[in-house]
Amino acid sequence: MAGEMSLTHRAPHKVLSEAELEEVAQRKPPTKPSLYGCLRKTRCSSSTAKSLLFRFLPFLRWLPRYPIKDWLLGDIVSGFSVGIMHLPQGLAYALLAGLPPVTGLYSSFYPVFLYFFFGTSRHNSVEVLVPTFGSLPTLYLFSGPFAVISVMIGSLTDSLLPSENFLESVNGSNATVNEELRDAARVELVATITVLTGIFQVALGLLQFGFVVTYLSDPLVRGYTTASSVHVLVSQLKNVFGVSQGEHSGPLSLFVTVIDLFKKLPDTNVGTLVTALIAMVAILIVKELNHKFAAKLPMPIPIELITIIVSTGISYGVNLNDKFGISVVGNIPSGLKPPVAPKISYFGQVAGNAFAIAVVGYAICISLGKIFALKHGYKVDSNQELIALGLSNFLGGFFQCFAISCSMSRSLVQESTGGNSQVAGVIASLVILVTILKIGELFRDLPKAILAAIIIVNLKGMFKQFSDLSTLWKSNRVDLLVWIVTFVATLLLNLDIGLAVSVAFGLLTVIFRTQLPHYSILGRVSDTDVYRDVMEYE
């Protein structure tokens, strides 16, 4: 900078000492509220009770003002579209969690239906203020089974209830797994985990602990979900190649599974591999067409459902299971089952895992909420979202559901097909209900390779998060380090330990940034309004 610069500072006001300030200003005497005043504040008046009721049951606030003529048709179309997506994804994510397929249908019905009553509305995480209808909210987040949560549950069922525990001898020599006993035990375990997950989420919400999500930064969440997607991919390769694998858990289990898979490649079932590849190619092509022509299509082509229907028909007609050894999902019982209390004896074993699932599910939901908040301009109430998710999980656990979160793909479909409120969720849950009651048993011949193909194709969006590396390299190296450490720790140490290490490292970076901030003393350049660092400029 040309010319000589001088730094000046002028204080036009008189500087007072503490004693002089006490003389000039009159300090207010401290007031101590009376016991009666404290008790009066705790009194539950009718207005307070009404406010609490509307807070915990948000649909009571917006449903009476629901504009039927303007929103109902869009919600019906949207709900039907999302319900069609729920069907194949529910079946697939049950496979991912190591559970019978019907539990995926239960998890696509009960929590989604319950979310209508407890789900976020006005003054919560999925509120959109719509001028046309005053304070009536538009809702975009859609709850249901989620791949990352499912694989966390699957790793837990594999470690606590491995198939080896259910071996039964046949003819005194060969041993086979009693799948009926194994599945019943795993459903009981997962239902307990889901109830405990809901308890943690509701408790955190009531205690106003929604702020904890601030310690789960976007790089941490995205690094964790990306690594979890690798776990999901590896877990489904056995269904793609049609080989049987042992169940591994703990640190480095991912690499042990991959090594085991390579050893089994000579035993690949060609029919299973071809089925999976054809399904993946077809689903990928149609999904790309859906994306390219989204503006022209009234609703996305339900390629996943079409693939399931066609493959089930071919499997039944050709008898793929008997002739080619292609594994199928088997019996899917119709009808709803009565509620069953969780097995309390499991609580001590799964408390830590349930807490991790509660935090991850909540963090994913809030992360999606932030995306829609930026897009549509609504506010986020993290505590109400915790309570809504927690109640859906808590009550769903009594009906053999596994833990849920919010789904980006289903939320986007709801938005793009004209969905405006959680009425769309009710319609979607009714589609699943009809399937459970009347149609589910028709899918007994569905090849597991098809479900694996659906899961793998839906990981495409997660793997796109690798592009974060270049973005963070240019913007913030510390956030880049958080992403990499989270990703590597989750790959090496498995999902639960990886999450703990990631959160601990994230907190260390917060402490580092707090204790070593970049600061400078600014001085005004003479005869200008420009301020610069006095250590860098003369």
C-alpha positions in Angstrom: 0.0 0.0 0.0 1.5 3.3 -1.1 2.1 6.1 1.4 2.7 6.0 5.2 -0.1 4.6 7.4 -0.7 5.5 11.0 -3.0 3.8 13.5 -5.1 5.9 15.8 -7.8 5.2 18.4 -10.1 7.8 20.0 -12.4 7.3 23.0 -14.8 10.3 23.1 -16.6 9.2 26.3 -15.5 9.6 29.8 -13.9 6.5 31.4 -15.5 5.6 34.8 -14.0 3.6 37.6 -16.1 0.9 39.3 -16.7 3.2 42.3 -17.8 6.1 40.1 -20.1 3.8 38.1 -21.8 2.6 41.4 -22.5 6.2 42.3 -23.9 7.1 38.9 -26.0 4.0 38.3 -28.5 2.6 40.7 -28.2 -1.1 41.2 -31.6 -2.9 41.6 -32.0 -4.8 44.9 -32.2 -8.6 44.4 -35.7 -10.0 44.5 -36.5 -13.5 45.8 -39.8 -14.9 44.6 -42.1 -16.2 47.3 -43.1 -19.9 47.7 -46.6 -19.1 46.6 -45.3 -17.4 43.4 -43.2 -20.4 42.5 -46.1 -22.8 43.1 -48.4 -20.5 41.0 -46.0 -20.8 38.1 -46.1 -24.6 38.2 -49.9 -24.6 38.1 -51.3 -26.3 35.0 -53.9 -24.0 33.6 -56.2 -24.9 30.7 -54.2 -22.8 28.3 -51.0 -24.5 29.4 -52.5 -27.9 29.1 -53.8 -27.1 25.6 -50.4 -25.8 24.6 -48.7 -29.0 25.8 -51.2 -31.1 24.0 -50.7 -29.3 20.7 -46.9 -29.5 21.2 -46.8 -33.3 21.6 -49.7 -34.0 19.2 -48.9 -31.4 16.4 -51.6 -32.8 14.0 -54.3 -31.2 16.3 -53.0 -27.8 15.4 -52.8 -28.1 11.6 -55.3 -30.9 10.7 -58.5 -28.8 11.5 -57.2 -26.2 9.0 -56.2 -28.7 6.3 -57.3 -27.4 2.9 -58.9 -30.5 1.4 -59.6 -29.0 -2.1 -56.0 -27.8 -2.5 -53.9 -30.5 -0.8 -55.8 -33.8 -0.7 -55.3 -34.9 -4.3 -51.6 -34.2 -4.1 -51.3 -36.0 -0.8 -53.1 -39.1 -2.2 -50.9 -39.2 -5.3 -47.8 -38.6 -3.2 -48.7 -41.2 -0.5 -49.4 -43.8 -3.1 -46.1 -43.1 -4.8 -44.1 -43.3 -1.5 -46.1 -46.4 -0.4 -44.9 -48.1 -3.6 -41.3 -47.2 -2.7 -41.8 -48.4 0.8 -42.8 -51.9 -0.2 -39.5 -53.0 -1.9 -37.3 -51.0 0.4 -39.0 -52.4 3.5 -38.4 -55.9 2.3 -34.8 -55.1 1.4 -33.9 -53.4 4.6 -35.3 -56.2 6.6 -32.8 -58.5 4.8 -30.1 -56.0 5.6 -31.0 -56.1 9.3 -30.9 -59.9 9.3 -34.7 -60.2 9.9 -37.6 -61.9 8.2 -39.0 -59.7 5.3 -42.3 -59.2 7.0 -40.6 -57.1 9.7 -39.7 -54.6 7.0 -43.3 -54.3 6.1 -44.2 -53.8 9.7 -41.5 -51.1 10.0 -42.9 -49.4 6.9 -46.4 -49.3 8.4 -46.6 -48.7 12.1 -43.9 -46.0 12.5 -45.1 -44.1 9.4 -48.7 -44.2 10.7 -47.6 -43.1 14.2 -45.5 -40.3 12.7 -48.8 -38.7 11.5 -49.8 -38.1 15.1 -46.4 -37.3 16.7 -44.5 -36.0 13.7 -43.2 -32.6 13.4 -45.5 -29.8 12.2 -45.7 -26.1 13.0 -42.8 -25.0 15.3 -40.8 -28.1 14.6 -38.2 -29.5 12.3 -40.2 -29.9 9.2 -42.3 -26.8 9.3 -42.8 -24.7 6.2 -44.7 -21.5 6.6 -47.2 -21.2 3.7 -48.6 -17.7 3.1 -51.6 -19.1 1.3 -52.9 -21.0 4.3 -51.7 -18.8 7.1 -49.8 -20.8 9.6 -50.6 -24.2 8.1 -47.3 -26.2 7.6 -46.1 -28.1 4.6 -44.2 -31.3 5.6 -41.5 -32.9 3.6 -39.5 -35.3 5.8 -40.7 -38.9 5.5 -39.9 -41.5 8.1 -39.3 -45.2 7.6 -36.6 -47.9 7.4 -33.1 -46.6 6.5 -30.1 -48.5 5.2 -27.6 -47.2 7.7 -29.8 -47.9 10.7 -30.6 -51.4 9.3 -27.0 -52.3 8.9 -26.3 -51.2 12.5 -29.1 -53.5 13.6 -27.8 -56.3 11.4 -24.3 -56.1 12.8 -25.8 -56.4 16.3 -28.0 -59.4 15.5 -25.1 -61.1 13.8 -22.9 -60.7 16.9 -25.4 -61.5 19.6 -27.4 -64.2 17.8 -25.2 -65.7 15.1 -26.7 -68.5 12.9 -24.2 -70.9 14.5 -26.2 -70.8 17.7 -29.2 -72.4 15.9 -27.5 -75.3 14.3 -29.5 -78.6 14.4 -28.1 -82.0 13.4 -29.9 -83.8 10.5 -29.6 -87.7 10.4 -27.0 -87.4 13.2 -24.3 -86.0 10.9 -25.1 -82.9 8.8 -26.1 -79.7 10.7 -28.4 -77.0 9.4 -29.6 -73.7 10.7 -33.1 -73.7 12.2 -34.1 -70.4 10.5 -37.5 -70.3 12.2 -36.0 -70.3 15.7 -33.2 -67.9 14.7 -35.6 -65.4 13.1 -37.9 -65.5 16.2 -35.0 -64.8 18.5 -33.7 -62.0 16.4 -37.1 -60.4 16.1 -37.4 -60.4 19.9 -33.9 -58.9 20.2 -34.5 -56.2 17.6 -37.9 -55.3 19.0 -36.2 -54.7 22.4 -33.5 -52.6 20.8 -36.2 -50.5 19.0 -38.1 -49.9 22.2 -34.9 -48.9 24.0 -33.9 -46.6 21.1 -37.3 -44.9 21.4 -36.9 -44.5 25.2 -33.5 -42.8 24.7 -34.9 -40.5 22.0 -38.0 -39.5 24.0 -35.9 -38.9 27.1 -33.4 -36.7 25.3 -36.2 -34.8 23.7 -38.1 -34.2 26.9 -34.8 -33.1 28.6 -34.2 -30.6 25.7 -31.0 -32.4 24.6 -31.7 -31.8 21.0 -28.7 -29.4 21.0 -26.3 -32.5 21.0 -26.7 -32.7 17.3 -24.5 -29.6 17.1 -21.6 -31.9 18.1 -22.4 -34.1 15.1 -21.1 -31.9 12.4 -22.1 -32.4 8.7 -18.6 -33.8 7.9 -18.9 -36.3 10.7 -22.4 -37.4 9.7 -21.6 -37.6 6.0 -18.3 -39.5 6.7 -20.1 -41.9 8.9 -23.0 -42.6 6.5 -20.5 -43.1 3.6 -18.5 -45.7 5.6 -21.7 -47.3 6.7 -22.7 -47.6 3.0 -19.5 -49.5 2.4 -20.6 -51.9 5.2 -24.0 -52.2 3.6 -22.4 -53.0 0.2 -20.1 -55.7 1.6 -23.0 -57.2 3.5 -25.0 -57.7 0.4 -22.3 -59.2 -1.9 -23.1 -62.7 -0.5 -26.6 -62.3 -1.9 -25.3 -61.1 -5.2 -22.9 -64.0 -5.7 -25.2 -66.5 -4.1 -22.6 -67.8 -1.6 -23.0 -68.6 2.1 -20.7 -66.7 4.5 -20.1 -66.8 8.2 -21.2 -63.8 10.3 -18.3 -61.6 11.5 -18.5 -58.7 14.0 -16.1 -56.4 15.9 -13.0 -54.5 14.7 -11.8 -55.3 11.2 -14.9 -57.5 10.6 -15.4 -55.7 7.2 -12.1 -56.9 5.9 -12.6 -60.4 7.3 -15.9 -60.5 5.5 -14.3 -59.4 2.2 -11.5 -62.0 2.5 -14.0 -64.7 3.2 -16.0 -63.6 0.2 -13.0 -63.9 -2.1 -12.4 -67.4 -0.8 -16.0 -68.3 -1.7 -16.0 -66.8 -5.2 -15.4 -70.2 -6.9 -18.7 -71.3 -5.4 -20.6 -68.4 -7.1 -24.2 -69.3 -8.2 -24.2 -68.0 -11.8 -28.0 -67.7 -11.8 -28.0 -65.6 -8.7 -25.3 -63.3 -10.1 -27.0 -62.8 -13.4 -30.3 -62.1 -11.7 -28.7 -59.4 -9.5 -26.8 -57.8 -12.4 -29.8 -57.6 -14.6 -31.9 -56.1 -11.8 -29.2 -53.5 -11.0 -28.7 -52.4 -14.6 -32.5 -52.1 -15.1 -33.0 -50.1 -11.9 -30.1 -47.8 -12.6 -31.3 -47.0 -16.1 -34.8 -46.3 -15.1 -33.7 -44.2 -12.1 -31.6 -42.1 -14.4 -34.6 -41.7 -16.7 -36.7 -40.7 -13.7 -34.2 -38.0 -12.8 -33.7 -36.7 -16.4 -37.5 -36.5 -17.1 -38.6 -35.6 -13.6 -40.4 -32.5 -14.9 -42.4 -34.4 -17.5 -43.4 -37.4 -15.4 -46.4 -37.1 -13.1 -44.6 -39.5 -10.7 -41.4 -41.5 -10.9 -41.6 -44.9 -12.6 -41.7 -47.4 -9.7 -39.0 -49.5 -11.2 -38.2 -51.2 -7.8 -41.8 -52.5 -7.5 -41.9 -53.5 -11.1 -38.6 -55.4 -10.7 -40.0 -57.2 -7.6 -43.3 -58.2 -9.3 -41.6 -59.4 -12.5 -38.8 -61.3 -10.8 -41.3 -62.9 -8.4 -43.5 -64.0 -11.3 -40.5 -65.4 -13.2 -39.2 -67.2 -10.1 -42.6 -68.8 -9.4 -43.1 -69.8 -13.1 -39.6 -71.2 -13.7 -39.1 -72.4 -10.1 -35.7 -70.7 -9.8 -35.1 -71.9 -6.3 -35.3 -75.6 -7.1 -33.8 -75.6 -10.6 -31.0 -73.1 -10.2 -30.5 -72.9 -6.5 -31.4 -69.2 -6.4 -32.3 -68.3 -2.8 -35.8 -66.7 -2.2 -37.2 -64.8 0.8 -39.6 -67.7 1.7 -42.8 -67.5 3.6 -44.2 -64.0 4.4 -47.1 -64.4 6.8 -50.2 -62.3 6.2 -52.0 -60.3 8.8 -51.0 -58.1 11.8 -49.6 -59.6 15.0 -50.7 -58.5 18.5 -48.2 -56.3 20.5 -45.5 -58.1 22.5 -43.6 -56.7 25.4 -39.8 -56.3 24.9 -37.4 -58.7 26.7 -36.0 -56.6 29.5 -33.1 -59.0 30.1 -31.6 -57.8 26.8 -31.5 -54.1 28.0 -28.1 -54.4 29.6 -26.5 -56.0 26.5 -27.9 -53.6 24.0 -28.2 -50.3 25.8 -25.0 -48.8 24.3 -26.0 -49.9 20.8 -29.5 -48.6 21.2 -28.1 -45.2 22.2 -25.9 -45.1 19.2 -28.8 -46.0 16.9 -30.9 -43.3 18.6 -28.3 -40.7 18.0 -27.5 -41.7 14.4 -31.1 -42.0 13.4 -31.8 -38.5 14.9 -28.7 -37.0 13.3 -29.7 -38.3 9.9 -33.2 -36.9 10.3 -31.9 -33.5 11.4 -29.4 -33.4 8.6 -32.2 -34.0 6.1 -34.3 -31.4 7.9 -31.5 -28.8 7.4 -31.4 -29.6 3.7 -35.2 -29.0 3.3 -34.9 -26.0 5.7 -32.5 -24.3 3.3 -34.6 -25.2 0.3 -38.0 -24.2 1.6 -37.3 -21.8 4.5 -38.6 -23.5 7.6 -37.4 -23.7 11.1 -36.0 -26.7 12.9 -37.0 -27.8 16.4 -34.7 -30.6 17.2 -36.3 -31.5 20.5 -39.7 -32.1 18.9 -38.1 -34.2 16.2 -36.5 -36.4 18.9 -39.8 -36.9 20.6 -41.6 -37.8 17.3 -38.9 -40.3 16.3 -38.7 -41.7 19.8 -42.5 -42.3 20.1 -42.6 -43.9 16.7 -39.8 -46.2 17.6 -41.0 -47.0 21.1 -44.5 -47.9 20.1 -43.3 -49.6 16.9 -41.0 -51.9 18.9 -44.0 -53.5 20.5 -45.2 -54.6 17.0 -41.9 -56.2 15.9 -40.6 -53.2 14.0 -36.9 -52.2 13.8 -35.7 -48.6 14.3 -36.5 -46.0 11.7 -35.1 -42.7 10.6 -36.0 -40.2 7.8 -35.3 -41.0 4.1 -34.0 -38.6 1.6 -35.3 -40.6 -1.4 -38.8 -41.0 0.0 -38.9 -37.4 1.2 -37.9 -36.1 -2.3 -40.6 -38.3 -3.9 -43.2 -37.0 -1.5 -42.1 -33.4 -2.4 -41.9 -33.9 -6.2 -45.3 -35.7 -6.5 -47.2 -32.9 -4.8 -47.2 -34.1 -1.1 -47.9 -31.3 1.3 -48.5 -32.9 4.7 -48.3 -36.1 6.8 -51.6 -37.1 5.3 -49.4 -38.5 2.5 -47.8 -40.7 5.2 -51.1 -42.1 6.2 -51.9 -43.0 2.6 -48.5 -44.6 2.2 -49.0 -46.6 5.4 -52.4 -47.8 4.1 -50.7 -49.1 0.9 -48.4 -51.1 3.1 -51.3 -52.3 5.3 -53.1 -53.7 2.3 -49.8 -55.5 1.3 -49.5 -57.0 4.8 -53.1 -58.2 4.9 -53.6 -59.5 1.4 -50.6 -59.3 -0.9 -47.5 -60.1 1.1 -47.7 -63.8 0.9 -47.5 -63.6 -2.9 -43.8 -62.5 -2.6 -42.5 -65.8 -1.1 -40.7 -66.6 -4.4 -39.0 -63.3 -4.6 -35.2 -63.9 -5.1 -33.0 -62.4 -2.4 -30.7 -61.2 -5.2 -33.3 -58.7 -6.3 -33.5 -57.2 -2.8 -29.7 -57.0 -2.7 -29.8 -55.2 -6.1 -32.3 -52.7 -4.8 -30.1 -52.0 -1.7 -26.9 -51.6 -3.7 -28.5 -49.3 -6.3 -29.9 -47.1 -3.5 -26.4 -46.6 -2.1 -25.5 -44.5 -5.2 -26.5 -41.2 -3.4 -24.4 -42.1 -0.4 -21.3 -42.9 -2.4 -21.6 -39.5 -4.1 -20.6 -38.1 -0.7 -16.9 -38.9 -1.6 -17.0 -35.7 -3.5 -17.0 -34.0 -0.1 -13.2 -34.6 0.0 -12.4 -32.1 -2.8 -14.9 -29.6 -1.5 -13.6 -29.7 2.1 -10.0 -29.6 0.9 -10.7 -26.2 -0.6 -12.9 -24.9 2.2 -11.8 -26.3 5.6 -9.0 -28.7 6.2 -10.1 -29.5 9.8 -13.5 -30.6 8.6 -11.8 -32.7 6.0 -9.8 -34.4 8.7 -13.0 -35.0 10.7 -14.5 -36.6 7.5 -11.5 -38.9 6.9 -11.0 -39.9 10.5 -14.7 -40.8 10.8 -14.7 -42.7 7.6 -11.6 -44.7 8.4 -12.6 -45.4 12.0 -16.0 -46.6 11.0 -14.5 -48.9 8.3 -11.8 -50.4 10.7 -13.6 -50.5 14.0 -17.2 -51.3 12.9 -20.2 -49.1 13.3 -20.7 -48.7 17.0 -17.0 -48.2 18.0 -16.4 -46.1 14.9 -19.2 -43.7 15.9 -17.7 -43.3 19.4 -14.3 -42.6 18.1 -15.7 -40.2 15.5 -17.6 -38.2 18.1 -14.6 -38.1 20.4 -12.4 -36.8 17.6 -15.0 -34.3 16.6 -15.1 -32.9 20.1 -11.3 -32.6 20.1 -11.5 -30.5 17.0 -14.1 -28.3 18.7 -11.8 -27.9 21.7 -8.8 -27.2 19.4 -10.7 -24.5 17.5 -11.9 -22.9 20.8 -8.5 -22.9 22.5 -6.5 -21.9 19.4 -8.7 -19.4 17.6 -7.4 -17.0 15.0 -7.7 -13.5 16.2 -6.2 -10.1 15.5 -6.2 -6.6 16.7 -7.5 -4.2 14.1 -6.4 -0.7 13.6 -7.9 2.0 11.4 -5.9 3.2 8.5 -5.3 7.0 8.8 -7.9 9.1 6.9 -9.9 6.0 5.9 -12.6 3.7 7.2 -10.5 0.7 6.5 -9.4 -1.6 9.4 -6.4 -4.0 9.1 -4.4 -6.3 11.4 -1.8 -4.2 13.2 0.6 -7.2 13.1 0.5 -7.3 9.3 0.3 -3.7 8.4 2.4 -0.7 9.6 
